């Protein structure tokens, strides 16, 4: 298949598993690197790393790596220079690397004293290619699952009817999908098990709620309520969902969600 890909210099395809998705707070627990050379030969390396912080259960549930698995592994600092030299002068590729893996790697290298830049590299993101080849519009979905052109797109009646046909088409093409409304609702929920609210402005870190956006990303709700309540008052006044505003307002009143009572919306 290499005849379909022309390389001018080595291409590094890489993937990262981590403690979470916030580069300034989270750490890498595993990195896999596939290095493809212009002559076609390859080198494949996988390395687990000690993140020097607990791996949240939600992260372990995704990648299967626990604290015990990395207890005796090197830290990123110990491999940083060797990895930096290994991928130097290489182009990069991966799946959603522009949104996750590259920012995470940049942050880890910065903490280790290296300036990792992609300005002088070509970056291929297979996720972005996928999105361009298969647009996530209702019109594209209607064509793919129903085999028909959507007439009257963006009219409420046409879009509603087409959406139901797409859902039925998805169930027909994918017998592995659940058949009950409750199970389909769970399957279609992209917020993930660590989300506190549907917009993912807050998420769980063990049994604590942390901020998942902006300059305070990674800070616990308790810490902000005690030391930076103005941030929470700003949330309450701003254009956030009612769910997010309620979480912020409750924190100002000293009431914080816990995993045990999150299901019924109560606060301790």
C-alpha positions as CSV (number, residue, x, y, z in Angstrom):
1,X,0.0,0.0,0.0
2,X,3.0,2.3,0.3
3,X,2.8,3.1,-3.4
4,X,-0.2,5.3,-2.6
5,X,1.8,7.4,-0.2
6,X,4.8,9.5,-1.3
7,X,7.2,10.6,1.4
8,X,9.9,13.2,1.2
9,X,11.1,12.6,4.7
10,X,10.2,10.2,7.6
11,X,6.6,10.2,8.7
12,X,5.8,9.6,12.3
13,X,2.4,8.2,13.0
14,X,1.7,8.4,16.7
15,X,-1.0,7.9,19.4
16,X,-1.1,9.0,23.0
17,X,-3.0,7.6,26.0
18,X,-3.2,9.9,29.0
19,X,-4.7,10.6,32.4
20,X,-7.2,13.0,30.7
21,X,-7.7,15.6,28.0
22,X,-6.3,18.8,29.5
23,X,-2.6,19.2,28.3
24,X,-1.7,21.7,31.1
25,X,-3.0,19.3,33.8
26,X,-2.9,15.8,32.5
27,X,0.0,13.5,31.6
28,X,0.9,10.8,29.1
29,X,0.7,7.2,30.2
30,X,1.5,5.6,26.9
31,X,2.8,6.7,23.5
32,X,3.1,4.6,20.4
33,X,5.2,5.7,17.5
34,X,5.3,4.2,14.0
35,X,8.1,5.7,11.9
36,X,7.8,5.2,8.2
37,X,10.9,6.1,6.1
38,X,10.8,7.2,2.4
39,X,12.3,3.9,1.3
40,X,9.3,2.1,2.9
41,X,10.9,0.5,5.9
42,X,9.3,1.1,9.3
43,X,10.2,1.2,13.0
44,X,7.5,0.7,15.7
45,X,7.9,1.7,19.3
46,X,5.4,1.6,22.2
47,X,6.3,3.1,25.6
48,X,4.4,3.3,28.9
49,X,5.1,6.1,31.2
50,X,4.6,6.9,34.9
51,X,2.5,10.1,34.9
52,X,3.5,11.0,38.4
53,X,-0.2,11.4,39.3
54,X,-3.1,9.1,39.8
55,X,-4.8,7.8,36.7
56,X,-8.6,8.6,37.0
57,X,-10.9,5.6,36.8
58,X,-12.6,7.2,33.8
59,X,-9.3,7.3,31.9
60,X,-8.5,3.7,32.9
61,X,-11.9,2.6,31.6
62,X,-11.0,4.0,28.2
63,X,-7.4,2.8,27.7
64,X,-7.2,0.0,30.3
65,X,-4.0,1.4,31.9
66,X,-4.0,1.5,35.7
67,X,-1.6,3.1,38.3
68,X,-0.1,-0.4,38.9
69,X,0.6,-0.9,35.2
70,X,2.9,2.2,35.1
71,X,4.3,2.3,38.7
72,X,7.7,1.1,37.6
73,X,7.8,2.8,34.2
74,X,10.0,5.9,33.4
75,X,8.6,9.4,33.5
76,X,8.3,11.5,30.4
77,X,11.2,13.6,31.5
78,X,13.5,10.5,31.3
79,X,12.6,9.8,27.7
80,X,12.0,13.3,26.5
81,X,15.4,14.0,24.8
82,X,15.5,10.6,23.1
83,X,11.9,11.0,21.8
84,X,12.5,14.6,20.7
85,X,15.6,13.6,18.7
86,X,13.8,10.5,17.3
87,X,10.9,12.5,15.8
88,X,13.0,15.6,14.8
89,X,12.7,16.5,11.2
90,X,9.8,14.2,10.7
91,X,6.3,14.9,9.4
92,X,3.4,13.8,11.6
93,X,0.2,11.7,11.3
94,X,-2.4,10.4,13.5
95,X,-6.1,10.3,14.3
96,X,-7.4,13.6,15.8
97,X,-3.8,14.6,16.6
98,X,-4.5,18.3,15.9
99,X,-7.2,18.3,18.6
100,X,-5.5,16.1,21.3
101,X,-2.2,14.3,20.7
102,X,-0.1,17.3,19.5
103,X,-1.2,19.7,22.2
104,X,-0.6,17.0,24.8
105,X,2.9,16.2,23.4
106,X,3.7,19.9,23.2
107,X,2.8,20.4,26.9
108,X,4.9,17.4,28.0
109,X,7.9,18.5,26.0
110,X,7.6,22.0,27.4
111,X,7.6,20.7,31.0
112,X,10.7,18.7,30.1
113,X,12.5,21.8,28.7
114,X,12.1,21.2,25.0
115,X,10.3,23.3,22.5
116,X,8.3,21.0,20.2
117,X,6.8,22.8,17.2
118,X,4.8,21.6,14.2
119,X,5.2,24.8,12.2
120,X,7.9,23.3,10.0
121,X,6.3,19.9,9.6
122,X,3.4,18.5,7.6
123,X,0.6,17.2,9.8
124,X,-1.8,14.6,8.4
125,X,-4.9,14.1,10.6
126,X,-6.9,11.0,9.5
127,X,-9.9,12.2,11.5
128,X,-10.1,15.4,9.6
129,X,-9.8,13.5,6.3
130,X,-12.6,11.2,7.5
131,X,-14.8,14.2,8.3
132,X,-14.2,15.7,4.9
133,X,-14.8,12.5,3.0
134,X,-18.0,11.7,5.0
135,X,-19.5,15.0,6.1
136,X,-21.6,14.9,9.3
137,X,-24.6,16.7,7.8
138,X,-28.1,15.4,7.6
139,X,-28.0,15.5,3.8
140,X,-24.9,13.3,3.8
141,X,-26.3,10.9,6.3
142,X,-29.6,10.6,4.3
143,X,-27.6,9.8,1.2
144,X,-25.4,7.2,3.0
145,X,-28.1,5.4,5.0
146,X,-31.1,5.9,2.8
147,X,-29.6,6.1,-0.6
148,X,-31.7,9.2,-1.5
149,X,-31.2,12.9,-2.1
150,X,-32.7,15.0,0.7
151,X,-35.3,17.4,-0.9
152,X,-36.1,20.5,1.1
153,X,-33.1,20.4,3.4
154,X,-33.2,22.8,6.3
155,X,-37.0,22.8,6.2
156,X,-38.2,21.6,9.6
157,X,-40.7,19.1,8.2
158,X,-38.3,17.6,5.7
159,X,-35.4,17.4,8.2
160,X,-37.6,15.7,10.8
161,X,-38.8,13.0,8.4
162,X,-35.3,12.5,7.1
163,X,-33.8,12.2,10.6
164,X,-36.2,9.3,11.4
165,X,-35.4,7.6,8.1
166,X,-31.7,7.9,8.9
167,X,-32.2,6.4,12.4
168,X,-34.0,3.5,10.8
169,X,-31.3,3.2,8.2
170,X,-28.6,3.1,10.9
171,X,-30.5,0.3,12.7
172,X,-30.8,-1.7,9.4
173,X,-27.1,-1.3,8.4
174,X,-25.7,-1.9,11.9
175,X,-27.4,-4.9,13.6
176,X,-24.9,-4.5,16.4
177,X,-26.7,-1.3,17.6
178,X,-29.1,-1.6,20.5
179,X,-32.8,-1.7,19.8
180,X,-34.3,0.0,22.9
181,X,-34.7,3.7,23.2
182,X,-32.8,3.8,26.5
183,X,-29.8,1.8,25.1
184,X,-29.7,3.9,22.0
185,X,-29.8,7.1,24.1
186,X,-26.8,5.8,26.1
187,X,-25.0,4.9,22.8
188,X,-25.5,8.3,21.3
189,X,-24.4,10.2,24.4
190,X,-20.9,11.6,23.5
191,X,-20.4,13.4,26.8
192,X,-18.7,10.4,28.3
193,X,-18.6,9.0,31.8
194,X,-16.5,11.8,33.2
195,X,-18.9,14.6,32.1
196,X,-20.7,16.4,34.9
197,X,-22.9,18.4,32.5
198,X,-23.9,17.7,28.9
199,X,-21.7,20.5,27.5
200,X,-18.6,19.1,29.4
201,X,-17.8,22.4,31.1
202,X,-17.3,20.4,34.2
203,X,-16.0,16.9,34.5
204,X,-15.2,14.3,37.2
205,X,-11.7,13.7,38.5
206,X,-12.1,10.8,40.9
207,X,-14.8,12.1,43.2
208,X,-14.1,15.8,42.6
209,X,-15.6,18.1,40.0
210,X,-13.0,20.0,38.0
211,X,-13.3,22.8,35.4
212,X,-12.9,21.6,31.9
213,X,-12.4,24.9,29.9
214,X,-10.5,28.1,29.9
215,X,-7.7,29.3,32.2
216,X,-9.0,27.4,35.2
217,X,-9.1,24.1,33.4
218,X,-8.0,21.3,35.8
219,X,-8.8,23.2,39.0
220,X,-11.4,21.7,41.3
221,X,-14.7,23.3,41.9
222,X,-14.0,23.4,45.6
223,X,-10.7,25.3,45.1
224,X,-12.3,27.9,42.8
225,X,-15.2,28.4,45.2
226,X,-12.8,29.1,48.0
227,X,-10.2,31.1,46.2
228,X,-11.7,32.5,43.0
229,X,-15.4,32.8,43.4
230,X,-15.5,35.6,40.9
231,X,-15.0,33.0,38.1
232,X,-18.2,31.2,39.3
233,X,-20.1,34.4,39.5
234,X,-19.0,35.1,35.9
235,X,-20.4,31.8,34.8
236,X,-23.7,32.5,36.5
237,X,-24.0,35.8,34.7
238,X,-22.8,34.6,31.3
239,X,-24.2,32.6,28.4
240,X,-23.9,29.1,29.7
241,X,-26.6,26.4,30.0
242,X,-28.9,26.4,33.0
243,X,-27.2,23.1,34.1
244,X,-23.8,24.7,34.1
245,X,-25.0,27.8,35.9
246,X,-26.7,25.7,38.6
247,X,-23.5,23.8,39.3
248,X,-21.6,27.1,39.6
249,X,-24.3,28.7,41.8
250,X,-24.4,25.7,44.1
251,X,-20.7,25.8,44.5
252,X,-20.9,29.4,45.6
253,X,-23.4,28.2,48.2
254,X,-21.0,25.5,49.3
255,X,-22.9,22.7,47.7
256,X,-20.8,20.3,45.5
257,X,-21.9,17.3,43.3
258,X,-20.5,13.9,44.1
259,X,-20.6,10.8,41.9
260,X,-22.9,9.0,44.3
261,X,-25.6,11.6,44.1
262,X,-25.0,12.9,40.6
263,X,-27.6,10.6,39.1
264,X,-30.5,12.4,41.0
265,X,-29.0,15.9,40.7
266,X,-28.5,16.3,44.5
267,X,-25.5,18.1,46.0
268,X,-23.8,17.5,49.3
